[in-house]
């Protein structure tokens, strides 16, 4: 740490970091800095903490340099007369250019300049988050949907890629692809860009980096089997929503590097950029062709599917994933139309046959009587079965049996009823990932078993999966249960009083990755902000519960709200046009959308052709 007396700012640099040795982090103020320190122990005190720092009560020493436990703390002196007010600005930034620091420091020392910049920032967020605005009788839904969920997704998951509880900065292959799905209404170009980024992190062999750090691209090559399939899933979703199939023609290079040895589960290295480039369509095909099947005709689980913690279930190359089977079935169904669109009929027919065989294998081998299995271990034994003492039932095999639209109607209904019965704890406001938790089983599913029973993936609420269960419930048209589940997931609802807020501990306006079941921490939120559940909660509330979806240049309106939810309205900015949608029929008990009124014209069905004409259009459902 150092202090620049001439330009009045405190700065620090890390000479030991690999990629950012020439970057400076800096602090300044609109007021004259009187004291400062680069020593964390001095500021916090011998027994102090961030709640009661000693440095807030004493004059700081003005010490900076090396060999401290470093921090940045500055003090300013402000005199205020009775009844007087004063604006004081503090600036925090990072730059690799000292001249840029000088300019920023002098520019924003002017309060008027900083207020102008703040207004510009607010205008940016209003523009990005304001395309869809809802008004319901549930104020907690309005607060999340009209800003907080997408703000959490964009600011934390996409831009920062870090949070208080996970200081990383890396891209996750599946993570940011799923996050950007929630931005199709706000700014679909963000999803388009992420698809191209994902293609650029695919190896020539078809597998992908599980995560990587820009700018050099150092990351891990693994045996995880679902990562790569989110590419065709999100590409198909992008095209369905926007109608922009030109993305399939975009050429993107592969990466290359050492292939995993037989006994290697993963390896970290910086790959090279390949000389070979192919279209996004071919990148997607490679991911599909990279999915292999076991003796039950289900996809191999490899080093883990969506649940990274189940990394030992199929690590020997024989274990199979039932959830991955449902997901792959979904991917194939979404991608097949693109094959015919690209004049690749032979491949489309091949996938149709593969999809038909897959569904037959699922129904033949994965049905456990009241719900679907989670997986088969390498030795062929079942996971997520009534035969198990632990992890008898897992949420995501049930929810995706519905989301995939693949399960037989009665089985899907029975599976979901089992999930509600065994995994949903309404009194505690918890929707568990699996039950009972892993504890003493002789089987080793992976590092998930290292978590205390009832914590995180090991039988707590994993909110990402809980959002899927709520979406599946909406798709099943169980409107009352859908409302119950989305209410349980809403952090505003579960922190209504002081007691619940103290138990939950986390911010009531953003989603948490997990909530604990294990006493005495039942109901305590895990890490907040950095979680993909924010994006899925937004998709669930807007697209499936309120039933507002865009397909090409058409708007689909198909709510899953119960009559007790009452009327609600949505404002949607489509280009220069504004669509004002009022859903009035459901409060009267009419729970199917058979006709719509558009600008006083009656339309059969639940689809409206969107027109960018600068006008305001009124839709009544």
Secondary structure, 3 states (H helix, E strand, C coil): CEEECCCCEEEECCCCCCCCCCCEEEEEECCCEEEEEEEHHHHHCCCCCCCCCHHHCCCCCCCCCCCCCEEEEEEECCCCCCCCCCCCCEEEEEECCHHHHHHHHHHCCCHHHHHHHHHHHHHHHHHHHCCEEEECCCHHHHHHHHHHHHHHHHHHHHHHCCECCECCCCEEHHHHHHHHHCCHHHHHHHHHHHHHHHHCCEECCCCEEEEEECCCCEEEEECECCCCHHHHHHHHHHHHHHCCHHHHHCEEEEEECCCCCCCCCEEEEECEEEEEEEEHHHHHHHHHHCCCECCCCCEECECCCCCCCCCCCCCCCCCEEHHHHHHHHHHHHHHHHHHHHCCCHHHHHHHHHHHHHHHHHHHHHCECCCCECCEECCCCCEECCCCCCCCCEEHHHHHHHHHCCCCCHHHHHHHHHHHHHHHEECCCCEECCEECCCCCCCCCCCHHHHCCCCECCECCEEHHHHHHHHHHHHHCCCHHHHHHHHHHHCCCHHHCCHHHHHHHCCCCCCCECEECCCCCCCCCECCECCCCHHHHHHHHHHHHHCCEEEECCEEEECCCCCHHHCCEEEEEEECCEEEEEEECCHHHCCCCCCEEEECCEEEECCEEECCCCCCEEEEEC
